[in-house]
């Protein structure tokens, strides 16, 4: 995954322990606390900050990897394009968290299916 180093990959692998731990890869982001907290009471329903559950160090590593992906001049990927589009719409801090969560989901899916990262949709076709 672009922007991701060996330390971050090892941190994520040690946090997940086993690829079959989650049935769906989308649960990996929630396990690391990279999804918004929900406050629901009666008719009120709000999204808050991230839940900060799971490993603090792994969350920091993914956050730094997302920052690197979005700020440094790396090779083009659909993940980077999605993150920059999100940063333009909702702010850079929220985009970094969203990209970090998506990286966790992608890493889990890659690990579970034993496939390499696909840079863009054109390369996949």
FIKOLZA-1660 file (N, C-alpha, C; in steps of 0.1 Angstrom, whole numbers, plus 5000, padded with zeros to 4 digits):
% residues 125
   i   px   py   pz ch aa at
   1 5009 4988 5000  A  X  N
   1 5000 5000 5000  A  X CA
   1 5009 5012 5000  A  X  C
   2 5006 5022 4992  A  X  N
   2 5015 5034 4991  A  X CA
   2 5015 5042 5004  A  X  C
   3 5027 5046 5008  A  X  N
   3 5028 5054 5020  A  X CA
   3 5030 5045 5033  A  X  C
   4 5029 5033 5031  A  X  N
   4 5029 5023 5042  A  X CA
   4 5043 5017 5043  A  X  C
   5 5049 5017 5055  A  X  N
   5 5062 5011 5056  A  X CA
   5 5062 4998 5063  A  X  C
   6 5073 4992 5066  A  X  N
   6 5074 4979 5072  A  X CA
   6 5069 4980 5087  A  X  C
   7 5073 4990 5094  A  X  N
   7 5068 4991 5108  A  X CA
   7 5053 4992 5109  A  X  C
   8 5047 5000 5100  A  X  N
   8 5032 5001 5101  A  X CA
   8 5026 4987 5097  A  X  C
   9 5031 4981 5087  A  X  N
   9 5026 4968 5083  A  X CA
   9 5027 4957 5094  A  X  C
  10 5038 4957 5101  A  X  N
  10 5040 4948 5112  A  X CA
  10 5031 4952 5124  A  X  C
  11 5029 4965 5126  A  X  N
  11 5020 4969 5137  A  X CA
  11 5005 4965 5134  A  X  C
  12 5001 4966 5122  A  X  N
  12 4987 4962 5118  A  X CA
  12 4986 4947 5119  A  X  C
  13 4996 4940 5114  A  X  N
  13 4995 4925 5114  A  X CA
  13 4995 4920 5129  A  X  C
  14 5003 4926 5138  A  X  N
  14 5003 4922 5152  A  X CA
  14 4990 4926 5159  A  X  C
  15 4983 4937 5155  A  X  N
  15 4970 4940 5161  A  X CA
  15 4959 4931 5156  A  X  C
  16 4959 4927 5143  A  X  N
  16 4949 4918 5138  A  X CA
  16 4951 4904 5143  A  X  C
  17 4963 4900 5145  A  X  N
  17 4966 4887 5150  A  X CA
  17 4964 4876 5139  A  X  C
  18 4952 4875 5134  A  X  N
  18 4949 4864 5125  A  X CA
  18 4940 4870 5114  A  X  C
  19 4942 4867 5102  A  X  N
  19 4933 4873 5091  A  X CA
  19 4919 4869 5092  A  X  C
  20 4916 4857 5097  A  X  N
  20 4903 4852 5098  A  X CA
  20 4895 4857 5111  A  X  C
  21 4901 4867 5118  A  X  N
  21 4895 4872 5130  A  X CA
  21 4882 4880 5127  A  X  C
  22 4882 4886 5115  A  X  N
  22 4870 4894 5111  A  X CA
  22 4864 4887 5099  A  X  C
  23 4851 4886 5099  A  X  N
  23 4845 4880 5087  A  X CA
  23 4845 4890 5076  A  X  C
  24 4843 4903 5079  A  X  N
  24 4843 4913 5068  A  X CA
  24 4855 4923 5071  A  X  C
  25 4861 4927 5061  A  X  N
  25 4873 4936 5062  A  X CA
  25 4869 4950 5068  A  X  C
  26 4856 4954 5065  A  X  N
  26 4852 4967 5070  A  X CA
  26 4852 4968 5085  A  X  C
  27 4852 4956 5092  A  X  N
  27 4852 4956 5107  A  X CA
  27 4866 4960 5112  A  X  C
  28 4877 4959 5104  A  X  N
  28 4890 4961 5108  A  X CA
  28 4892 4976 5113  A  X  C
  29 4886 4985 5106  A  X  N
  29 4887 4999 5109  A  X CA
  29 4880 5002 5123  A  X  C
  30 4869 4996 5125  A  X  N
  30 4862 4998 5138  A  X CA
  30 4870 4992 5149  A  X  C
  31 4877 4981 5147  A  X  N
  31 4885 4974 5157  A  X CA
  31 4896 4983 5162  A  X  C
  32 4902 4991 5152  A  X  N
  32 4913 5000 5156  A  X CA
  32 4908 5013 5161  A  X  C
  33 4895 5015 5161  A  X  N
  33 4890 5028 5167  A  X CA
  33 4890 5039 5157  A  X  C
  34 4890 5036 5144  A  X  N
  34 4890 5047 5134  A  X CA
  34 4877 5050 5128  A  X  C
  35 4866 5047 5135  A  X  N
  35 4853 5050 5130  A  X CA
  35 4846 5060 5140  A  X  C
  36 4837 5068 5136  A  X  N
  36 4831 5078 5145  A  X CA
  36 4823 5072 5156  A  X  C
  37 4823 5079 5167  A  X  N
  37 4814 5075 5178  A  X CA
  37 4800 5079 5175  A  X  C
  38 4791 5072 5180  A  X  N
  38 4777 5075 5177  A  X CA
  38 4770 5079 5190  A  X  C
  39 4763 5090 5190  A  X  N
  39 4754 5094 5202  A  X CA
  39 4740 5094 5197  A  X  C
  40 4732 5085 5203  A  X  N
  40 4718 5083 5199  A  X CA
  40 4709 5083 5211  A  X  C
  41 4700 5092 5212  A  X  N
  41 4691 5093 5223  A  X CA
  41 4678 5098 5218  A  X  C
  42 4667 5090 5218  A  X  N
  42 4654 5095 5214  A  X CA
  42 4655 5099 5199  A  X  C
  43 4652 5112 5196  A  X  N
  43 4653 5116 5182  A  X CA
  43 4666 5122 5178  A  X  C
  44 4676 5122 5187  A  X  N
  44 4689 5128 5185  A  X CA
  44 4698 5117 5180  A  X  C
  45 4705 5119 5169  A  X  N
  45 4715 5110 5164  A  X CA
  45 4727 5118 5158  A  X  C
  46 4739 5117 5165  A  X  N
  46 4750 5125 5161  A  X CA
  46 4762 5116 5159  A  X  C
  47 4771 5119 5150  A  X  N
  47 4784 5113 5149  A  X CA
  47 4794 5122 5157  A  X  C
  48 4803 5116 5164  A  X  N
  48 4813 5124 5171  A  X CA
  48 4827 5121 5166  A  X  C
  49 4837 5122 5175  A  X  N
  49 4850 5120 5171  A  X CA
  49 4852 5105 5170  A  X  C
  50 4864 5101 5166  A  X  N
  50 4867 5087 5165  A  X CA
  50 4867 5080 5178  A  X  C
  51 4864 5067 5178  A  X  N
  51 4861 5060 5191  A  X CA
  51 4874 5057 5199  A  X  C
  52 4886 5057 5192  A  X  N
  52 4899 5054 5198  A  X CA
  52 4899 5041 5206  A  X  C
  53 4893 5031 5201  A  X  N
  53 4893 5018 5207  A  X CA
  53 4905 5011 5200  A  X  C
  54 4910 5000 5206  A  X  N
  54 4921 4992 5200  A  X CA
  54 4934 4998 5203  A  X  C
  55 4944 4994 5195  A  X  N
  55 4958 4997 5197  A  X CA
  55 4961 5012 5193  A  X  C
  56 4966 5019 5203  A  X  N
  56 4970 5033 5201  A  X CA
  56 4981 5034 5191  A  X  C
  57 4991 5026 5192  A  X  N
  57 5003 5027 5184  A  X CA
  57 5000 5023 5169  A  X  C
  58 4991 5013 5167  A  X  N
  58 4987 5010 5154  A  X CA
  58 4979 5021 5147  A  X  C
  59 4971 5027 5155  A  X  N
  59 4963 5039 5150  A  X CA
  59 4972 5050 5146  A  X  C
  60 4982 5053 5154  A  X  N
  60 4992 5063 5151  A  X CA
  60 5000 5060 5138  A  X  C
  61 5004 5047 5137  A  X  N
  61 5011 5043 5125  A  X CA
  61 5003 5045 5112  A  X  C
  62 4990 5041 5113  A  X  N
  62 4981 5043 5101  A  X CA
  62 4979 5057 5098  A  X  C
  63 4977 5066 5109  A  X  N
  63 4975 5080 5107  A  X CA
  63 4987 5086 5100  A  X  C
  64 4999 5083 5104  A  X  N
  64 5011 5088 5098  A  X CA
  64 5013 5083 5083  A  X  C
  65 5009 5071 5081  A  X  N
  65 5009 5065 5067  A  X CA
  65 4999 5073 5058  A  X  C
  66 4988 5076 5064  A  X  N
  66 4978 5083 5056  A  X CA
  66 4983 5097 5053  A  X  C
  67 4989 5103 5063  A  X  N
  67 4995 5117 5060  A  X CA
  67 5005 5116 5050  A  X  C
  68 5014 5106 5050  A  X  N
  68 5024 5105 5040  A  X CA
  68 5018 5103 5026  A  X  C
  69 5008 5095 5025  A  X  N
  69 5001 5092 5012  A  X CA
  69 4996 5105 5007  A  X  C
  70 4989 5113 5015  A  X  N
  70 4982 5125 5010  A  X CA
  70 4992 5137 5007  A  X  C
  71 5003 5138 5014  A  X  N
  71 5011 5150 5013  A  X CA
  71 5024 5148 5005  A  X  C
  72 5029 5136 5004  A  X  N
  72 5042 5134 4996  A  X CA
  72 5038 5131 4982  A  X  C
  73 5047 5134 4973  A  X  N
  73 5045 5132 4959  A  X CA
  73 5048 5117 4956  A  X  C
  74 5039 5108 4958  A  X  N
  74 5040 5094 4955  A  X CA
  74 5033 5091 4942  A  X  C
  75 5035 5079 4937  A  X  N
  75 5028 5074 4925  A  X CA
  75 5013 5075 4927  A  X  C
  76 5006 5078 4916  A  X  N
  76 4991 5079 4917  A  X CA
  76 4984 5066 4921  A  X  C
  77 4974 5067 4929  A  X  N
  77 4966 5056 4932  A  X CA
  77 4951 5061 4934  A  X  C
  78 4942 5053 4933  A  X  N
  78 4928 5057 4935  A  X CA
  78 4926 5060 4950  A  X  C
  79 4933 5054 4959  A  X  N
  79 4932 5057 4973  A  X CA
  79 4937 5072 4976  A  X  C
  80 4948 5076 4970  A  X  N
  80 4952 5090 4971  A  X CA
  80 4942 5100 4965  A  X  C
  81 4937 5097 4953  A  X  N
  81 4927 5105 4947  A  X CA
  81 4915 5107 4955  A  X  C
  82 4910 5096 4961  A  X  N
  82 4898 5096 4970  A  X CA
  82 4901 5105 4982  A  X  C
  83 4913 5103 4988  A  X  N
  83 4916 5111 5000  A  X CA
  83 4918 5125 4997  A  X  C
  84 4924 5129 4986  A  X  N
  84 4925 5143 4983  A  X CA
  84 4911 5150 4980  A  X  C
  85 4903 5142 4973  A  X  N
  85 4889 5147 4971  A  X CA
  85 4881 5149 4984  A  X  C
  86 4883 5140 4993  A  X  N
  86 4877 5141 5006  A  X CA
  86 4882 5153 5014  A  X  C
  87 4896 5155 5013  A  X  N
  87 4902 5166 5020  A  X CA
  87 4897 5179 5015  A  X  C
  88 4894 5180 5002  A  X  N
  88 4889 5192 4996  A  X CA
  88 4875 5195 5001  A  X  C
  89 4867 5184 5003  A  X  N
  89 4853 5186 5007  A  X CA
  89 4851 5188 5022  A  X  C
  90 4858 5181 5030  A  X  N
  90 4855 5181 5044  A  X CA
  90 4867 5184 5053  A  X  C
  91 4878 5187 5048  A  X  N
  91 4890 5191 5056  A  X CA
  91 4900 5180 5057  A  X  C
  92 4913 5185 5059  A  X  N
  92 4924 5176 5058  A  X CA
  92 4925 5166 5070  A  X  C
  93 4921 5170 5082  A  X  N
  93 4922 5161 5093  A  X CA
  93 4912 5150 5092  A  X  C
  94 4900 5153 5088  A  X  N
  94 4890 5142 5086  A  X CA
  94 4894 5133 5075  A  X  C
  95 4900 5138 5065  A  X  N
  95 4904 5130 5053  A  X CA
  95 4916 5120 5058  A  X  C
  96 4925 5125 5066  A  X  N
  96 4936 5116 5071  A  X CA
  96 4930 5104 5079  A  X  C
  97 4920 5107 5087  A  X  N
  97 4914 5096 5095  A  X CA
  97 4907 5086 5086  A  X  C
  98 4900 5092 5076  A  X  N
  98 4892 5083 5067  A  X CA
  98 4902 5075 5058  A  X  C
  99 4913 5080 5054  A  X  N
  99 4923 5073 5046  A  X CA
  99 4929 5062 5055  A  X  C
 100 4932 5066 5067  A  X  N
 100 4938 5056 5077  A  X CA
 100 4929 5044 5079  A  X  C
 101 4916 5047 5080  A  X  N
 101 4906 5036 5082  A  X CA
 101 4905 5027 5069  A  X  C
 102 4905 5034 5058  A  X  N
 102 4905 5027 5045  A  X CA
 102 4917 5018 5043  A  X  C
 103 4929 5023 5047  A  X  N
 103 4941 5016 5047  A  X CA
 103 4940 5003 5055  A  X  C
 104 4935 5004 5067  A  X  N
 104 4933 4993 5076  A  X CA
 104 4924 4982 5069  A  X  C
 105 4913 4987 5063  A  X  N
 105 4904 4978 5056  A  X CA
 105 4911 4971 5044  A  X  C
 106 4919 4979 5036  A  X  N
 106 4926 4973 5025  A  X CA
 106 4936 4963 5029  A  X  C
 107 4944 4967 5040  A  X  N
 107 4954 4958 5045  A  X CA
 107 4948 4944 5049  A  X  C
 108 4937 4945 5056  A  X  N
 108 4930 4933 5060  A  X CA
 108 4926 4924 5049  A  X  C
 109 4920 4931 5039  A  X  N
 109 4915 4924 5027  A  X CA
 109 4926 4918 5019  A  X  C
 110 4938 4925 5018  A  X  N
 110 4949 4920 5011  A  X CA
 110 4955 4908 5018  A  X  C
 111 4955 4908 5031  A  X  N
 111 4961 4898 5040  A  X CA
 111 4952 4885 5039  A  X  C
 112 4939 4888 5040  A  X  N
 112 4929 4876 5040  A  X CA
 112 4929 4869 5026  A  X  C
 113 4930 4877 5015  A  X  N
 113 4929 4871 5002  A  X CA
 113 4943 4868 4996  A  X  C
 114 4953 4872 5002  A  X  N
 114 4967 4871 4998  A  X CA
 114 4969 4876 4984  A  X  C
 115 4965 4889 4982  A  X  N
 115 4967 4896 4969  A  X CA
 115 4975 4909 4971  A  X  C
 116 4982 4913 4961  A  X  N
 116 4989 4926 4962  A  X CA
 116 4980 4938 4960  A  X  C
 117 4985 4950 4963  A  X  N
 117 4978 4962 4962  A  X CA
 117 4976 4966 4947  A  X  C
 118 4964 4970 4943  A  X  N
 118 4962 4974 4929  A  X CA
 118 4962 4989 4929  A  X  C
 119 4971 4995 4921  A  X  N
 119 4974 5009 4921  A  X CA
 119 4962 5017 4916  A  X  C
 120 4955 5013 4905  A  X  N
 120 4944 5020 4900  A  X CA
 120 4935 5011 4893  A  X  C
 121 4923 5016 4889  A  X  N
 121 4913 5007 4882  A  X CA
 121 4918 5004 4868  A  X  C
 122 4926 5012 4862  A  X  N
 122 4931 5009 4849  A  X CA
 122 4941 4998 4849  A  X  C
 123 4949 4997 4860  A  X  N
 123 4959 4987 4861  A  X CA
 123 4952 4973 4864  A  X  C
 124 4941 4974 4871  A  X  N
 124 4933 4961 4874  A  X CA
 124 4927 4956 4861  A  X  C
 125 4923 4964 4852  A  X  N
 125 4916 4959 4840  A  X CA
 125 4926 4954 4830  A  X  C
% end
